[in-house]
Amino acid sequence: MSNPFVQIVEPLDPKQPLKKFFNLSKLEDVRYARLPFSIRILLEAAIRNCDEFLVKKGDVENILNWKVMQHKNVEVPFKPARVILQDFTGVPAVVDFAAMRDAVKKLGGDPEKINPICPADLVIDHSIQVDFNRQSDSLQKNQDLEFERNKERFEFLKWGSRAFKNLKIIPPGSGIIHQVNLEYLARVVMDQDGYYYPDSVVGTDSHTTMIDGLGVLGWGVGGIEAEAVMLGQPISMVLPEVVGYKLVGNPQPLVTSTDIVLTITKHLRQVGVVGKFVEFFGPGVAQLSIADRATIANMCPEYGATAAYFPVDDVSIGYLIQTGRDKEKVTCTKRYLEAVGMLRDFKNPSQDPDFTQVVELDLCTVVPCCSGPKRPQDKVAVSDMKKDFETCLGAKQGFKGFQIAPDLHNSIVKFNFEGCDFELAHGSVVIAAITSCTNTSNPSVMLGAGLLAKKAVEAGLTVKPYIKTSLSPGSGVVTYYLRESGVMRYLSQLGFDVVGYGCMTCIGNSGPLPESVVEAITQGDLVAVGVLSGNRNFEGRVHPNTRANYLASPPLVIAYAIAGTIRIDFEKEPLGINASGKKIFLKDIWPTRNEIQAVERQFVIPGMFKEVYQKIETVNKSWNALDAPSDKLYTWNPKSTYIKSPPFFDGLTLALQTPKTIEDAYVLLSFGDSVTTDHISPAGNIARNSPAARYLTSRGLTPREFNSYGSRRGNDAVMARGTFANIRLVNKFIDKQGPQTVHFPSGEILDVFDAAERYKQAGHPLIVLAGKEYGAGSSRDWAAKGPFLLGVKAVLAESYERIHRSNLVGMGVIPLQYLPGEDAGTLGLTGRERYTIFIPEKLKPQMNVQIKLDTGKTFHAIMRFDTDVELTYFQNGGVLNYMIRKMAS
């Protein structure tokens, strides 16, 4: 069907009549100029894709009428320009695509119809671990181990790059997905199929929002949802409210972009922006570099918003030039954005659009800070860190408490490391990592860390050798400018050698700690500390032996590494005493903003971006040497413990099966608030006493060969066994932390997987009870796939994180929500009851359903299918089943 808005199509340049665009200014609708810039991108996509089938004229009207419709829970479709994946989430996506081809063939369809329709880039960045550090060849050794562990996965991905059209794979060793996206993959304006239109992206990593800092609207979705987009389906989303975040003033000289982002994170958590867009405006934005804006946008999941958008301005255009983009394309980009009213001048208040609400931050009020010890929104001023940690030691077990008895607060454990004696105490730093996409993309904080290291070395300061220090840059560009500016050797002298290019410590790939350190921590039951320049510090994520973890700017990571403890007041206590007996304070070596900017202007230049990225797809010799089959259908190896055909489509028929009432379900687990996807989804190392370890052992593997859960996301047998396997899991049925539950028919305490297997064998359905913010954290699709494979039919929670709820829907698991004012406590639920959930024949979005207990009690809950499209997915048993039926029919 022809597009009803075809009359507003025109060439961008009359000399190039075949290069067209939808000129939104020709709508001649006064509402357009009042729309937030982020909503204008949704509008353009709806107009360009309007076919009166997937996208209707009424959808366009709803978006244009955003000011009224934002409060009415209106569903609108959105077709992003592209999809981006990292390998942890990308491998299962390619596995699903391969399995979908098999399923389509079984149903009599053409398997080659299963291809990405929407362009997709996959960056391999999550597989590398910090196995080696403080060695001149640490980088090579870690990369060699990465290939040794992941050869099967990498061969599979290389097969995928050949078998599927429209899928580009960036080899390992290239950098972190979001930095590669920012510096190389992002277009800002697409030039495709004869049209110019705004670049936009969804990604299978929650920090996809980082690209919002460049003016590319993007956010994280579940792998399941991303696969649907890759197959040409629009995202069905509720038209969002847009919070205008006004920045004014100038930052103080000692403040870093990390301090600004941690301040904003706490502020927006307090404001409450879950499920909303945040759009930044005001004269303060003009004071921020693109790297600063990207750092702020990166942390969007930590304050709970869907997107954190900075509209494109002249600083954005300058960044495209700085990073070596084609100048002619940059010229067209600016001309297009001016033509459609999407180029922003933050100093011009007449351009300010309407917002749902406006909040403000004066940048001059920001002070140096960290976040922790267990959540990214728990900001602590650096000046209060010592006092705050010591308060946390004795506080009740929780987000800000470790419940250590008062007489043990000053416990000390002596240990020997490499022939020397050392001491550990509560608050001792054992991991210090400059890592993660949040900060390693930002030259100001990376060069700040380098200059601080230079001054520290020159002042005679060192880092204790048992502290696991590491530097994992987000791209080769970082190493380039650190080396060219002369600070790399000082970072190395303090132990911050380059250990790999990827998302390492921040996702739990911190590698092993020295055995003597682990023994000392265990012996003293110590609250040891990890300090990292990342975006996530949830309990059990960074390393099993660091119970406290703090997010900090790269310079502060080095400062705490030198101090060796978090229990230091930098204003009153020295970082250390040099060989001459002189006390060196942090203020003595902290670089000024002017110093950093001078080095940045001199050494961060377009030539280095061009040099690094022109060879990005061919530079890795190990990747080039991989041999992969070229068949269109994948030949599954039954002996593989990495890649396995998933059972999601077993028994799938073309005919729809009517959803049935869930009868007499047992509760598998009962949780409180803020259960994250790190608690649910398999992540980090595979514990030797776990169900996953027993499975791998039965397949002939030794513990040394287990690798991580992340690396085995292509094997459902491992992932199902690793679901709810986090050692910090707090299940109300058990009186201590750990991945166990009660099997109620027998009364036995079992590993979660083993209990679920017992229930499954007896034919009993399962549900999970939870509190607020169930599924917070990273967009892990296995946090939905895993429970599905365990037999969980529904989750009953007080509230959900947006992406996780969407993932549950995508797997056909029902997200139920208590009615306002109700929860397990008010309803008197113990979790030991059996639950019957009545599913009516006629379903509507967000309808109430009845739940009856075996005690005779009944109550109602909201079935959180928020749109008609989500209901369609549920009725098909999940989004992938829906797509298979569509492609096979």
Long-range contacts (C-beta under 8 A, 24 or more apart in sequence): 1-51, 1-52, 1-53, 3-47, 3-48, 3-50, 3-51, 4-50, 4-52, 4-57, 5-47, 5-48, 5-50, 5-60, 8-47, 12-196, 12-332, 12-335, 12-336, 12-339, 13-332, 13-335, 18-194, 19-191, 19-194, 19-195, 19-196, 20-194, 20-195, 20-196, 21-195, 21-196, 21-197, 21-336, 21-339, 21-340, 22-47, 22-48, 22-195, 22-197, 22-340, 23-339, 23-340, 24-340, 24-341, 25-339, 25-340, 25-341, 27-64, 29-64, 31-64, 31-65, 31-66, 31-67, 32-64, 32-341, 33-341, 33-353, 34-67, 34-353, 34-354, 35-64, 35-66, 35-353, 35-354, 36-66, 36-242, 36-244, 36-277, 36-279, 36-309, 36-353, 36-354, 36-355, 37-279, 37-309, 37-311, 37-342, 37-344, 37-353, 38-217, 38-242, 38-277, 38-279, 38-307, 38-309, 38-311, 39-63, 39-66, 39-242, 39-277, 40-340, 40-341, 40-342, 41-198, 41-200, 41-217, 41-342, 42-76, 42-78, 42-217, 42-239, 44-197, 44-198, 44-340, 45-78, 45-79, 45-80, 45-81, 45-197, 45-198, 45-200, 46-76, 46-77, 46-78, 48-195, 48-197, 49-77, 49-79, 49-234, 54-79, 54-233, 54-234, 55-79, 55-234, 62-239, 63-239, 66-239, 66-242, 67-354, 69-239, 70-239, 70-240, 70-241, 70-242, 70-356, 71-241, 72-239, 73-238, 73-846, 73-866, 74-238, 74-239, 75-236, 75-237, 75-238, 75-239, 75-845, 75-866, 75-867, 75-868, 75-869, 76-236, 76-237, 76-238, 76-239, 77-234, 77-235, 77-236, 77-237, 78-200, 78-234, 78-235, 78-237, 79-118, 79-229, 79-234, 79-235, 80-118, 80-200, 80-201, 80-202, 80-218, 80-229, 80-235, 81-118, 81-119, 81-187, 81-190, 81-192, 81-197, 81-198, 81-199, 81-200, 81-201, 82-118, 82-119, 82-120, 82-121, 82-190, 82-199, 82-200, 82-201, 83-116, 83-118, 83-119, 83-120, 83-121, 83-201, 83-202, 83-203, 83-204, 83-226, 83-229, 83-230, 84-120, 84-121, 84-122, 84-123, 84-177, 84-181, 84-185, 84-201, 84-202, 84-203, 84-204, 84-205, 84-208, 84-218, 85-120, 85-121, 85-122, 85-123, 85-177, 85-203, 85-204, 85-205, 85-223, 85-226, 86-122, 86-123, 86-124, 86-125, 86-126, 86-177, 86-203, 86-204, 86-205, 86-503, 87-122, 87-123, 87-124, 87-125, 87-126, 87-127, 87-153, 87-157, 87-172, 88-126, 88-127, 88-507, 88-710, 88-711, 88-713, 89-204, 89-205, 89-223, 89-226, 89-713, 89-779, 89-780, 89-781, 90-122, 90-124, 90-157, 90-204, 90-223, 91-153, 91-156, 91-157, 91-643, 91-713, 91-714, 92-223, 92-713, 92-714, 92-781, 92-782, 92-785, 93-204, 93-223, 93-226, 93-227, 93-230, 94-122, 94-156, 94-157, 94-160, 94-164, 94-167, 94-714, 95-156, 95-643, 95-644, 95-645, 95-646, 95-714, 96-223, 96-227, 96-646, 96-648, 96-880, 97-160, 97-164, 97-227, 97-230, 98-160, 98-163, 98-633, 98-634, 98-645, 99-645, 99-646, 99-648, 99-649, 100-649, 100-880, 100-883, 100-884, 100-887, 101-632, 101-633, 101-634, 102-633, 102-634, 102-645, 102-649, 103-649, 103-652, 103-884, 103-888, 104-884, 104-887, 104-888, 105-633, 107-652, 107-653, 107-654, 107-884, 107-885, 107-888, 108-888, 109-887, 109-888, 109-889, 110-887, 111-632, 111-633, 112-632, 113-887, 114-231, 114-887, 115-164, 115-165, 115-166, 116-164, 116-165, 116-166, 116-167, 116-230, 116-231, 117-166, 117-230, 117-231, 117-232, 118-166, 118-229, 118-230, 118-231, 118-232, 119-166, 119-168, 119-192, 120-166, 120-167, 120-168, 120-230, 121-167, 121-168, 121-169, 121-170, 121-181, 121-185, 122-157, 122-160, 122-161, 122-167, 122-168, 122-169, 122-170, 123-169, 123-170, 123-174, 123-175, 123-176, 123-177, 123-180, 123-181, 124-154, 124-157, 124-169, 124-170, 124-171, 124-172, 124-174, 124-502, 125-172, 125-174, 125-175, 125-176, 125-177, 125-180, 125-501, 125-502, 125-503, 126-502, 126-503, 126-507, 126-509, 126-710, 127-153, 127-172, 127-502, 127-710, 127-711, 128-172, 128-173, 128-472, 128-500, 128-501, 128-502, 128-504, 128-509, 129-500, 129-504, 129-509, 129-510, 129-511, 129-708, 130-433, 130-468, 130-470, 130-472, 130-499, 130-500, 130-504, 130-505, 130-509, 130-510, 130-511, 131-511, 131-512, 132-499, 132-511, 133-468, 133-469, 133-470, 133-495, 133-497, 133-499, 133-511, 134-465, 134-469, 134-495, 134-497, 135-497, 136-497, 138-497, 138-498, 138-499, 139-497, 139-498, 139-499, 139-500, 142-499, 142-500, 143-172, 143-173, 143-500, 143-622, 144-622, 146-172, 146-500, 147-172, 147-622, 149-707, 149-711, 150-642, 150-707, 150-711, 151-626, 152-640, 152-642, 152-643, 153-642, 153-643, 153-711, 153-714, 154-623, 154-626, 155-626, 155-627, 155-628, 156-628, 156-634, 156-642, 156-643, 156-714, 158-623, 158-626, 158-628, 159-628, 159-629, 159-630, 159-631, 159-634, 162-628, 162-630, 163-630, 163-631, 163-632, 163-634, 168-617, 170-616, 170-617, 171-616, 171-617, 171-619, 171-620, 171-623, 172-501, 172-502, 172-620, 172-622, 172-623, 173-500, 173-501, 173-502, 173-619, 173-620, 173-623, 174-475, 174-476, 174-501, 174-616, 174-619, 174-620, 175-473, 175-474, 175-475, 175-476, 175-477, 175-501, 175-502, 176-436, 176-437, 176-440, 176-441, 176-474, 176-475, 176-501, 176-502, 176-503, 177-203, 177-205, 177-437, 177-503, 178-205, 178-207, 178-208, 178-210, 178-211, 178-294, 178-298, 178-437, 178-441, 178-474, 179-210, 179-437, 179-440, 179-441, 179-474, 179-475, 180-474, 180-475, 180-616, 181-208, 181-210, 181-211, 182-210, 182-211, 182-213, 182-214, 182-290, 182-294, 182-441, 183-323, 183-441, 183-475, 183-477, 183-609, 183-613, 184-323, 184-475, 184-609, 184-613, 184-616, 186-211, 186-214, 186-216, 187-216, 187-329, 187-333, 188-214, 188-215, 188-216, 188-312, 188-316, 188-320, 188-333, 189-332, 189-333, 189-336, 189-337, 191-329, 191-332, 196-332, 196-336, 198-342, 202-226, 202-229, 202-235, 204-779, 204-781, 205-778, 205-779, 206-301, 206-777, 206-778, 206-779, 206-803, 207-298, 207-299, 207-300, 207-301, 207-437, 207-438, 207-535, 209-297, 209-298, 209-300, 209-301, 209-305, 209-307, 209-308, 210-294, 210-295, 210-297, 210-298, 210-437, 210-438, 210-441, 211-294, 211-297, 212-294, 212-297, 212-300, 212-307, 212-308, 212-309, 212-310, 213-290, 213-291, 213-292, 213-293, 213-294, 213-295, 213-296, 213-297, 213-298, 213-308, 213-310, 214-290, 214-293, 214-294, 214-310, 214-312, 214-316, 214-319, 215-309, 215-310, 215-311, 215-312, 215-313, 215-316, 215-344, 217-307, 217-309, 218-307, 219-300, 219-306, 219-307, 220-301, 220-778, 220-779, 220-803, 221-779, 221-803, 221-806, 222-779, 222-780, 222-781, 222-784, 222-803, 222-804, 222-806, 222-807, 222-810, 223-779, 223-781, 223-807, 224-781, 224-784, 224-785, 224-806, 224-807, 224-810, 224-811, 224-878, 224-879, 224-880, 225-803, 225-806, 225-807, 225-810, 225-879, 227-879, 227-880, 227-883, 228-810, 228-879, 228-880, 228-883, 231-883, 231-887, 233-879, 233-883, 236-867, 236-868, 236-869, 236-870, 237-867, 238-275, 238-866, 238-867, 240-275, 240-276, 240-277, 240-306, 240-307, 241-275, 241-276, 241-277, 241-356, 241-357, 242-276, 242-277, 242-278, 242-279, 242-355, 242-356, 243-268, 243-271, 243-273, 243-276, 243-277, 243-278, 243-279, 243-305, 243-355, 243-356, 243-357, 243-358, 243-359, 244-279, 244-281, 244-352, 244-353, 244-355, 244-356, 244-357, 244-358, 244-359, 245-278, 245-279, 245-280, 245-281, 245-358, 245-359, 245-360, 245-361, 246-280, 246-281, 246-282, 246-284, 246-358, 246-359, 246-360, 246-361, 247-280, 247-281, 247-282, 247-283, 247-284, 247-285, 247-287, 247-288, 247-360, 247-361, 247-363, 248-282, 248-283, 248-284, 248-360, 248-361, 248-362, 248-363, 249-284, 249-362, 249-363, 249-364, 249-365, 250-284, 250-287, 250-363, 250-364, 251-287, 251-363, 251-364, 251-366, 251-593, 252-364, 252-366, 252-367, 253-592, 253-593, 253-594, 254-368, 254-590, 254-592, 254-593, 255-363, 255-366, 255-367, 255-368, 255-593, 256-368, 256-444, 256-445, 256-448, 256-553, 256-555, 257-288, 257-291, 257-292, 257-295, 257-296, 257-439, 257-442, 257-444, 257-445, 257-553, 258-295, 258-438, 258-439, 258-445, 258-533, 258-551, 258-552, 258-553, 258-554, 258-556, 259-366, 259-367, 259-368, 259-369, 259-553, 260-288, 260-292, 260-295, 260-296, 260-363, 260-366, 261-295, 261-296, 261-298, 261-299, 261-438, 262-299, 262-369, 262-370, 262-371, 262-376, 262-379, 262-551, 263-361, 263-366, 263-367, 263-369, 263-379, 264-296, 264-299, 264-303, 264-361, 265-299, 265-302, 265-303, 265-371, 265-376, 265-377, 265-379, 266-303, 266-371, 266-377, 266-378, 266-379, 267-303, 267-359, 267-361, 268-303, 268-304, 268-305, 268-359, 269-302, 269-303, 269-304, 269-377, 271-359, 272-304, 273-303, 273-304, 273-305, 274-304, 274-305, 274-801, 274-802, 275-304, 275-305, 275-306, 275-802, 276-305, 276-306, 276-356, 277-305, 277-306, 277-307, 277-308, 277-309, 278-303, 278-305, 278-307, 278-308, 278-309, 279-309, 279-310, 279-311, 279-355, 280-308, 280-309, 280-310, 281-311, 281-344, 281-346, 281-352, 282-346, 282-360, 283-346, 283-347, 284-346, 284-361, 284-362, 284-363, 285-310, 285-313, 285-346, 286-313, 286-315, 286-346, 286-347, 287-363, 288-315, 289-315, 289-319, 289-442, 289-444, 290-315, 290-316, 290-319, 291-441, 291-442, 291-443, 291-444, 292-442, 292-444, 294-441, 294-442, 295-438, 295-439, 295-441, 295-442, 295-445, 298-437, 298-438, 298-441, 298-535, 299-376, 299-438, 299-535, 301-535, 301-777, 301-778, 301-779, 302-376, 302-377, 302-535, 302-536, 303-377, 304-776, 304-801, 306-802, 311-342, 311-343, 311-344, 312-337, 312-342, 312-343, 312-344, 313-343, 313-344, 313-345, 313-346, 314-343, 314-345, 321-606, 322-604, 322-605, 322-606, 322-609, 323-606, 323-609, 324-606, 324-607, 324-609, 324-610, 324-613, 368-553, 368-556, 370-531, 370-550, 370-551, 370-552, 370-556, 371-537, 371-550, 371-551, 371-552, 372-537, 372-548, 372-549, 372-550, 372-551, 373-400, 373-402, 373-527, 373-529, 373-537, 373-547, 373-548, 373-549, 373-550, 374-399, 374-400, 374-537, 374-538, 374-539, 374-548, 374-549, 375-399, 375-537, 375-538, 375-674, 376-535, 376-536, 376-537, 376-551, 380-550, 382-556, 382-570, 383-569, 383-570, 383-571, 385-550, 385-566, 385-568, 385-569, 386-566, 386-567, 386-568, 386-569, 387-569, 389-427, 389-548, 389-566, 389-567, 390-427, 390-567, 392-548, 393-426, 393-427, 393-527, 399-674, 402-527, 402-547, 402-548, 404-525, 404-527, 408-525, 411-524, 411-525, 411-526, 412-524, 413-520, 413-521, 413-523, 413-524, 413-526, 414-520, 415-516, 415-517, 415-519, 415-520, 416-516, 417-465, 417-466, 417-514, 417-516, 417-517, 418-465, 418-466, 420-465, 422-464, 422-466, 424-517, 424-520, 424-521, 424-524, 424-526, 424-528, 425-524, 425-526, 425-565, 425-567, 426-526, 426-527, 426-567, 427-527, 427-529, 427-548, 427-565, 427-566, 427-567, 428-526, 428-528, 428-529, 428-564, 428-565, 429-467, 429-528, 429-529, 429-530, 429-531, 429-560, 429-561, 429-563, 429-564, 429-565, 429-566, 430-466, 430-467, 430-468, 430-513, 430-517, 430-521, 430-528, 430-529, 430-530, 430-545, 430-546, 431-467, 431-468, 431-505, 431-510, 431-513, 431-529, 431-530, 431-531, 431-532, 431-542, 431-543, 431-546, 432-463, 432-467, 432-468, 432-469, 432-470, 432-496, 432-530, 432-531, 432-532, 432-557, 432-558, 432-560, 432-561, 433-468, 433-469, 433-470, 433-471, 433-472, 433-504, 433-505, 433-506, 433-510, 433-530, 433-531, 433-532, 433-533, 433-534, 433-557, 434-470, 434-471, 434-472, 434-496, 434-532, 434-533, 434-554, 434-557, 434-558, 435-470, 435-471, 435-472, 435-503, 435-504, 435-505, 435-506, 435-532, 435-533, 435-534, 436-472, 436-474, 436-503, 436-505, 436-506, 436-532, 436-533, 436-534, 436-535, 436-536, 437-474, 437-503, 437-535, 438-506, 438-533, 438-534, 438-535, 439-533, 439-534, 439-553, 439-554, 440-472, 440-473, 440-474, 440-475, 440-478, 440-533, 440-554, 441-474, 441-475, 441-478, 443-478, 443-481, 443-600, 443-604, 444-593, 444-596, 444-597, 444-600, 445-533, 445-553, 445-554, 445-555, 446-473, 446-478, 446-481, 446-482, 446-554, 447-481, 447-482, 447-485, 447-487, 447-596, 447-599, 447-600, 447-603, 448-553, 448-554, 448-555, 448-591, 448-596, 449-491, 449-496, 449-553, 449-554, 449-555, 449-557, 449-558, 450-482, 450-485, 450-487, 450-488, 450-490, 450-491, 451-487, 451-591, 451-595, 451-596, 451-599, 452-555, 452-558, 452-559, 452-589, 452-590, 452-591, 453-487, 453-490, 453-491, 453-493, 453-494, 453-496, 453-558, 454-486, 454-487, 454-490, 455-588, 455-589, 455-591, 456-490, 456-494, 456-558, 456-562, 456-575, 456-584, 456-589, 457-490, 457-493, 457-494, 459-578, 459-582, 459-584, 459-588, 459-589, 460-578, 460-579, 460-580, 460-582, 460-584, 461-494, 461-562, 461-575, 461-576, 461-578, 461-584, 461-589, 462-494, 462-562, 462-576, 463-494, 463-495, 463-558, 463-561, 463-562, 463-564, 464-564, 465-495, 466-514, 466-516, 466-517, 467-495, 467-561, 467-564, 468-510, 468-511, 468-513, 468-514, 469-494, 469-495, 469-496, 469-497, 469-561, 470-496, 470-497, 470-499, 470-504, 470-505, 470-510, 471-496, 471-497, 471-498, 471-499, 472-498, 472-499, 472-500, 472-501, 472-502, 472-503, 472-504, 472-505, 473-498, 473-501, 474-501, 475-501, 475-612, 476-501, 476-612, 477-608, 477-609, 477-612, 480-608, 480-611, 480-612, 481-603, 481-604, 481-608, 484-603, 484-608, 485-599, 485-602, 485-603, 491-558, 494-558, 494-561, 494-562, 495-561, 496-558, 496-561, 505-530, 505-532, 505-534, 505-542, 506-532, 506-534, 506-535, 506-536, 506-542, 507-536, 507-541, 507-683, 507-710, 507-778, 508-541, 508-542, 508-543, 508-683, 508-684, 508-685, 508-708, 508-710, 509-684, 509-708, 509-710, 510-542, 510-543, 513-543, 513-545, 517-545, 518-545, 521-545, 529-560, 529-565, 529-566, 531-556, 531-557, 531-560, 531-561, 531-566, 532-557, 533-557, 536-678, 536-777, 536-778, 538-676, 538-678, 538-679, 538-777, 539-678, 539-728, 540-678, 540-679, 540-684, 540-726, 540-727, 540-728, 541-678, 541-683, 541-684, 544-684, 544-685, 544-727, 555-590, 555-591, 559-586, 640-715, 641-696, 641-699, 641-701, 641-712, 641-715, 641-718, 642-711, 642-712, 642-714, 642-715, 643-714, 643-715, 644-714, 644-715, 644-716, 644-717, 646-716, 647-716, 647-789, 648-785, 648-788, 648-878, 648-880, 648-881, 649-880, 649-881, 649-884, 652-877, 652-881, 652-884, 652-885, 654-885, 654-888, 654-889, 656-875, 656-876, 656-885, 657-877, 658-841, 658-875, 659-839, 659-843, 659-874, 659-875, 660-839, 661-836, 661-837, 661-838, 661-839, 662-765, 662-767, 662-793, 662-794, 662-814, 662-835, 662-836, 662-837, 662-839, 663-765, 663-836, 664-764, 664-765, 664-834, 664-835, 664-836, 664-854, 665-764, 665-765, 665-766, 665-767, 665-793, 665-794, 665-834, 665-835, 665-836, 665-837, 666-744, 666-745, 666-759, 666-764, 666-765, 666-766, 666-767, 666-834, 667-766, 667-767, 667-768, 667-769, 667-831, 667-832, 667-833, 667-835, 668-741, 668-752, 668-755, 668-756, 668-759, 668-766, 668-767, 668-768, 668-790, 668-791, 668-792, 669-724, 669-731, 669-733, 669-741, 669-752, 669-768, 669-769, 670-731, 670-732, 670-733, 670-768, 670-769, 670-770, 670-824, 670-831, 671-730, 671-731, 671-732, 671-768, 671-769, 671-770, 671-771, 671-774, 672-730, 672-732, 672-770, 672-771, 673-771, 673-772, 673-773, 673-798, 674-771, 674-772, 674-773, 674-776, 675-770, 675-771, 675-773, 675-774, 675-775, 675-776, 676-775, 676-776, 676-777, 676-778, 677-775, 677-776, 677-777, 677-778, 677-779, 677-780, 677-783, 677-801, 677-804, 678-726, 678-777, 678-778, 678-780, 679-724, 679-726, 679-728, 679-729, 680-723, 680-724, 680-726, 680-775, 680-780, 680-783, 680-786, 680-787, 681-709, 681-722, 681-723, 681-778, 681-780, 681-782, 681-783, 681-786, 682-709, 682-710, 682-712, 682-713, 682-718, 682-719, 682-721, 682-722, 682-723, 682-725, 682-782, 682-786, 683-708, 683-709, 683-710, 683-726, 683-780, 684-708, 684-709, 684-710, 685-709, 686-712, 686-718, 686-722, 687-725, 687-727, 690-721, 690-722, 690-725, 690-739, 690-751, 691-721, 691-722, 691-725, 691-751, 691-753, 691-754, 692-718, 692-721, 692-722, 692-725, 694-721, 695-721, 713-782, 716-785, 716-789, 719-782, 719-785, 719-786, 719-789, 720-753, 720-786, 720-789, 720-790, 721-753, 722-753, 722-786, 723-752, 723-753, 723-782, 723-783, 723-786, 723-787, 723-789, 723-790, 724-752, 724-753, 724-786, 724-787, 724-790, 725-751, 725-752, 725-753, 732-831, 733-831, 744-832, 752-790, 753-790, 756-790, 756-791, 756-792, 759-791, 760-790, 760-791, 764-791, 765-791, 765-793, 766-790, 766-791, 766-792, 766-793, 767-792, 767-793, 767-794, 767-795, 767-796, 767-835, 767-837, 768-792, 768-794, 768-795, 768-796, 769-795, 769-796, 769-797, 769-824, 769-829, 769-831, 770-795, 770-796, 770-797, 770-798, 771-797, 771-798, 771-823, 771-824, 772-797, 772-798, 772-799, 773-799, 773-800, 773-801, 774-798, 774-799, 774-800, 774-801, 774-804, 775-800, 775-801, 775-803, 775-804, 775-805, 775-807, 775-808, 776-801, 776-804, 777-801, 779-803, 779-804, 779-807, 780-804, 780-807, 781-807, 781-810, 783-807, 784-808, 784-810, 784-811, 784-813, 785-811, 787-811, 787-813, 788-812, 788-813, 793-837, 794-837, 796-835, 796-851, 796-861, 798-823, 800-864, 805-864, 806-870, 809-864, 809-865, 809-870, 809-873, 809-874, 809-879, 810-873, 810-878, 810-879, 810-880, 811-878, 812-873, 812-874, 812-876, 812-877, 812-878, 812-881, 814-839, 814-863, 814-865, 814-874, 815-863, 815-864, 815-865, 816-849, 816-851, 816-861, 816-862, 816-863, 816-864, 817-861, 817-862, 817-864, 818-861, 818-862, 819-848, 819-859, 819-860, 819-861, 819-862, 822-859, 827-857, 827-859, 828-857, 829-853, 833-857, 843-871, 843-874, 843-875, 844-871, 845-870, 845-871
